[in-house]
Amino acid sequence: MPEKPERQESEALDDSSAPFYTVGQVAEVLGVPAAALRRLDEQEIVSPGRSEGGQRRYSRDEVERLREVLALTDQGVTLPGVREVLALRQRISDLEEEIAQLKDEASDGD
């Protein structure tokens, strides 16, 4: 039986990686100019999705990433530095996930 459209919409709204928010909405929420968000996209600090018309669309995950970026830049970290910090954080997250998987595999083998 196919899913009801309401259920699909609800699941999409619950998905923190779903790109819903426009540049203007995110700029207002974060209190920054829309041009600053465009610059972060151009610098590949964030990579928002695109609508069919090519407009940037940000997910809740990306908004949180932007909050991190703004906190780092407020502390004086340059954009190349921010890129490095974010890459290192991602690497740590990936390694933590790998360790958890290895622990699970080791405990399954006992």
Beta strands, then each sheet from edge to edge (+ up, - down):
strand 1: 49-50
strand 2: 56-57
sheet 1: 1+ 2-
end
